[in-house]
Amino acid sequence: MNQAVGIVIAFLVFSFIVFFHEWGHFLLARRGGIGVEEFAIGMGPKLWGKKKGDTLYSIRLLPIGGFCAMLGEDSAGSGLSGTAAATIASDPRAFNNRPLKARILAVLAGPVFNFILAFIFAVILLLAAGAVTTTEISKVDPEYPAYQAGIQVGDKLLAINGHRILDPMEASTYLVVEGGQPVEVDVLRGAEKLRFTLTPKPVDRGGQTVYMIGIGYAYIQPNFLEVFYYALIKLLSMIKITAFSLFALITGKVSLNMLSGPVGIVNSLSKSYDGGMAIRQYIAIFSSQVVLLSANLGVMNLLPIPALDGGRLVFLFLEGLRGKPIDQKKEGYIHMAGFVLLMLLMAVIFYSDIVKLLT
């Protein structure tokens, strides 16, 4: 498959994940009696729109997600005034006029739907792959630190630097973040827990330095019911990886240029497809990308940052504790400031993506 087709598929993956997130907001808003002014697929100029009931359903030019505009959710920072603002403020379907529980569920639904989507595609991934990687060590390379430290085939990887390992992908993330520093590796050998201290070996992979300890993992073929268990493990692992990576970014363990924005993500995803692959491989790769990105989006949106779902939830929880809402104008300005900062961050990441593509 040529890269152009891969890019199209990557855009569709990204858009579908954002659409599903917004669909969660839409369904729980409607269920909670909150009016939805517009439910859009895509962003930018409107290509098509049809109003059904009180909601405008639209398709927009840029295939990069979508949005669910709940009535009155952003009225404080929308620039509305006078009669228009008063009309929304008095509407019983307006966001701030609905019960607190309904508003919390409507905001929380987006990230939760991302986790549901990630779980569904984790199941599809495991069914397509027919096998799952376990934490049991099946290979120890004599030229790498694990062998030299005394780790053996048959050991089960438990933790790295105290971080419990659910999925081998977590181990790779922890080693990258540690950047070649000595790490403590906990394994289970029979009934005995052992701890080894070793320094990962730097290895060049396509111009990038990765850090490895030289172990491989055993595969098993789960039965149909076990697939759901391992799909849950995969989801929890992705959530842990995302949260750990964000914490490492905040604490300065990793730099901002290690992040990828939409350009970097699409470029990376487009390279995953090969015209010679079997259909099961296509399904497995597509599913793994949905799992990774959907879990990432769910975690990112739960961050307590203004303009994100997590930031809105903070204000709603504060309202519950205080017994009265925060001043809507003040909250609106805070969300607006958060949105501006997020856009500036996205611009920096976008620039970094372009630089990495050109170098």
N, C-alpha and C positions, 0 to 999 in steps of 0.2 A: 504494500500500500504506500503510495507516495505521501510526502509530508503534508501536502495541501489537504488531502482527505483526512489525515490524522488531526490537523488543526481544526477542521470542521467538527470532527467527532469530539475533540477536546472542548470546544466551545459549547457543544450540545450537552456534554457531561456537566460542565460548570453551570450552565443555564438551568438544567433540570434540577440540580441540587438547590439552587437559590429559589427556583419556582416552588419546590416542595416545601421549603422553609416558609415561604410567604403563604402557601396554601394552608399550612398549620395555623398561622395567624388568622386567616380568613375563616376557616371552619369554626374555630373556638370563639372568634368575635361574633359570628352569626349566632352561634349557640348561646352566647351570653347576652344576646339582645343588643350588641353594639353595631351601629350602622357602619357599612363599608362603602365609602364614596367611590373607590376605584380599585379594581384588581387587574394588574397589568402583567403581561408577559413581555419581558424585555425592558429596555430603558431608552430614553431619548424621545425624538419626535414620534407622535402617534401615527401608525399606518392604518389601523382599523379599530373601530370601537362600536360597541352595541350596549345600550342601556337596558337592563332587565331589572324591574323593580326600582330600587333606589341605588343600584350599583352599576357603574360603568365598567364593562369588561373590554379590555383593549389589548392590542398587540403593537409593540413599539419597535423602532428601527434597529436598535442595538441588541443582539442576542446575548445579553449578559445579565441574566436573572430576571428580576421583576420586582413588584412591590404591592403591598396591601395597605391602602390609605384608609385608616379607620376614622370615622367621623369625629372631629374635634380633638384627636390625639395630639396634634401639633398646632392647635389653634392659637396658642399663646405666642408662638414664634413664626406664625404664618404670614403676618402682616395684615390680617383681617381686622377690621375695626367697625365701629358703628353698628348699623343694622345687621350686617352679615355675621359679625361676631356674636351679637346678641341672639340672633336666630339659632346659631349652633349651640350657644350656651344654654338655651332653654329647651333644646331638643332632648327628649328622654332617651333617645338612642345614642347621644353623644358619649364619647369614651368616658369622660369624667363624671357623667351622670349615672353610670351603671355601677352595680355593687362592686366592692373592692375585689372579691373573689373572682368575679367574671373578668375583670381587667387583668388580674394576675395571670389567670389561665390563658387569656388571649395573647399576652406578651410572651409567656413561657412556652406557648405551643410551637413557635418557630424552631427554637433549639431542640425541643423534644422531638419534633417531627424529623429533624436532621438525624437524631440518634436512632429513631425508628427506621428511617431510610437506610442508614448505615448497617443496621442489624439485618434488614431484609437482603441487602446486597452481599453481606458477609455470608449468609446462607447460600445465596446463588453462587458466590465465589467458591465455597467449599464443595458444593455439588458439582460444579464445572471442573474443578481441579481434581476431585476424587481423592484428595489426600490433604493432610494438615501437618504442619511442622510442629513438633513438640519441643519441650525443653530438655529432652534426653540427648546427651552428647553421643554422636555416632562416629565422629572423626576428630582426631587431635593431630595437627600437623607438627612434625618434629622440629621444623624450622621456626616455630612461633612460641611466644611466651607461655601459653597454656601448657604445652608439653613439658617445657623446661621447669615449670612450677610444680608439676606433678598431677595435673588434671588428667583423668583417664576416660576412655570410652566406657559408656554405661553410667557415668555420673549424670546427675540431673542438675541443671543450672537453677539455682534458687534466687540469687540476688547479685547485683553489682553495686558496690558502695552503699549497701543497705536498701537499695531499691528492689523490691520484689519483682521478679520477672514472670509475667504471664505468657508472653509471646517472644520468641527470639528477636523480633524486630526491635523490641525495647532495648535489648543488649547493645545493638548497633548504635542506637540513638545515644545511650549513655556514654559509650566509648567515644563517639564523635564530640560530644559536649566536653568531656574531660580532656580532649586534645592531647593525648599522649602522656598524660600524668599517670602515676601509679594508681591502680585501682584494687579494691578488695573484691574478690570473687567468691561467693558462697555456693557450694555444691552439696548435693546429697549423694552419698555413696553407701548403698544398702540402707541401713538405718542410722548411719552416722553423718552428721553435718560437719563439713570441713570448710575452712577459709584459707584462700591463697591470695597473696599480694603479688601482683605482676604489673609490668609496664607494657601497654599495647604497642605493637610494632607499626610504624608509619608505612603505608603502601600507596603508591601512585595508581590511581584509577582514572584514566582519561583526563589527566591534567589536574585532578583533584586529589588531595591527600586524605586518605581514610586511615583509621586506626583499628587494627585487628589483633585478636589474641590467638587466632588459629584453630577454631573449633567449628565442627559441622553438627547439624542436628538431625535426629531421626524423624522419619515420616510415619504416620499411621493412616489407615483408611477407615474413617469413622462410619458407623452405620447411620441410618437416616435420623434417628433420634439424637445421636451424639453430635450430628452436624449443628443442631441448634445450640447445644452447649458450647461447642468450639466457636460458633459465630458470636455468641455473647462474650467469650474470652477475647476474641478479635476486636470487638467493639470497645470493651473496657481497656484493652491495650492501646488502641488508637487514642482514646480519651486521655490516658495517662501520658502518652508520648507528647500530645499537643500541650497539655498542661505543664509538663516538665520543660519542654522547649521554650514556652513562654516565660516560665520562671527563670530559666537560664539566660534568656534575653534581657529580662528586667535586672537581673543581678550582674550582668556584664560578662557572663561566661561565654556567650556567643555574640557575634557582632550583627548589626542590622543587615549587612550585605549578605548574610546567610539566608535571609528570608526571601521568598519568592512571591511576587504579586501575580495578577492575572496573566501578564505577558509571559513571565517565567513558568507559571503553571501550565499554560497552554503549550508552550514550547516543549516542556518536559513530557507532557502527556502525548503530544503528537509524535514524539520519537518512540513511543512504546509500541506502536503498531507496525507490523511487518506484513507485507502482502502474501508471504508464504505460510502464514500461520493457519492452523486448523480452527474451525469455528469455536471449539471449546476453549482454545487459547484466547480468542477474541473476547469471549464472554468472561473468562477469568480476569483478563487485564482490565476490561471495562468495569467489572464489578469491584476489583481492588481499588480502582481510582475513585469510584463513588464512595466506597467505605472510607477511604482516607480523607477525601475532601469534605464529605458530609459530616464526619465526626469532628474535623477541624473547624468547620463553620459553626457547628453546634457549640463547641467550647468557646470559640472566639466571641460569639454573640452573648455568652453568659458573663463575659468580663464586666465588672462594675464600672464601665466607662460611659459617660453621657453620650446619647444618641444610639448606643447599642441596646439590645434587649436587656442585658444585665444592668445597665445604668437606669433604665426605666423601672426595672424590678426593685432597685434600691429605693427609689422614690415611693413606690407603692408600699413597700414594707415599712418605710418611715411613716407613711400615712397611717398604716395599721397600728403602729406603736404609739403615734401621737393622738390618734383618734380623729384627726382632721387632715385634709390634703395640704401639701406644700403649695405656696402661692404659684398659680399656673404661669404667670408671666416670668417669675424668677426661674422656674423649672424649664420653661421654654428657652430662655436665654442660655441656660447651662447646657441644654441639649444642642443648641445651635453652636455654641463654642466647641463642644465635643465633636460635632460634625465637621467643623472647620479644621480642627486638629487632626481628625482622621483623614480628611482629604489631603492635608499636607503630608501626613505619613505615607499615604498611598502614592502621592507624587514622588516622594523620595524612593519608595520601593520600585515604582514604575521606572524611574531613571536608572536605578541599580540594575533592573532586569535588562534594559536596553544596553547598558554598558557591558553586562556579562555576555549578551548575545553578540556584540560587536568585537569582543576581545577573545 
